[in-house]
């Protein structure tokens, strides 16, 4: 099987992903400092998203093989 072309995608670090998820949780609760998680056009290969509330997060065009989504909403 051919590998997907991910050349035009942003590759966030694990720390950048964690920071976005913390801000997204605040956004969902309507708290100060909250922002919607935008992962559009991101290469999230093997990202750890388990247990997160991903409601309203934007994953448009994201590359997401082997992403851990266990118990994610």
Phi, psi and omega per residue, in radians:
X1 nan 2.399 -3.129
X2 -1.311 2.532 3.096
X3 -1.318 2.470 3.121
X4 -1.176 2.538 3.083
X5 -1.398 1.949 -3.133
X6 -1.943 0.276 -3.021
X7 -1.072 -0.493 -3.114
X8 -1.674 0.157 -3.063
X9 -1.690 2.642 3.052
X10 -1.445 2.419 3.133
X11 -1.979 1.655 -3.131
X12 -1.310 2.579 3.065
X13 -1.312 2.892 3.096
X14 -1.036 -0.665 3.122
X15 -1.155 -0.714 3.100
X16 -1.107 -0.690 3.110
X17 -1.121 -0.813 3.126
X18 -1.035 -0.759 -3.142
X19 -1.078 -0.757 3.111
X20 -1.123 -0.666 -3.127
X21 -1.203 -0.657 3.080
X22 -1.116 -0.814 3.118
X23 -1.122 -0.613 3.129
X24 -1.173 -0.704 3.096
X25 -1.068 -0.714 3.080
X26 -1.111 -0.729 3.114
X27 -1.017 -0.807 -3.115
X28 -1.144 -0.518 3.121
X29 -1.556 -0.066 -3.130
X30 1.267 0.468 -3.107
X31 -1.601 2.708 3.074
X32 -1.009 2.527 3.136
X33 1.457 0.015 -3.134
X34 -1.434 2.407 3.050
X35 -2.452 2.560 3.105
X36 -1.137 2.381 3.124
X37 -1.277 2.130 3.121
X38 -1.990 1.853 3.107
X39 -2.004 0.387 -3.136
X40 -1.064 2.388 3.114
X41 0.980 0.639 3.113
X42 -1.877 2.550 3.013
X43 -1.596 1.799 -3.080
X44 -1.843 0.466 -3.132
X45 -0.817 2.097 3.117
X46 1.070 0.423 3.106
X47 -1.157 2.616 -3.129
X48 -1.718 1.747 -3.130
X49 -2.100 0.231 -3.076
X50 -1.095 2.485 3.063
X51 1.310 0.065 -3.091
X52 -1.606 2.578 2.986
X53 -1.539 1.849 -3.082
X54 -1.764 0.281 3.084
X55 -0.958 2.328 3.085
X56 1.244 0.001 3.068
X57 -1.221 2.606 -3.116
X58 -1.821 2.000 3.108
X59 -2.017 0.388 -3.108
X60 -0.978 2.173 3.083
X61 1.234 0.175 -3.119
X62 -1.324 2.562 3.066
X63 -1.689 2.018 -2.956
X64 -2.289 0.699 3.107
X65 -1.241 2.479 3.086
X66 1.054 0.410 3.063
X67 -1.278 2.383 3.127
X68 -1.499 1.859 -3.125
X69 -1.981 0.318 3.139
X70 -1.019 2.309 3.112
X71 1.025 0.332 3.049
X72 -1.451 2.617 3.104
X73 -1.813 nan nan
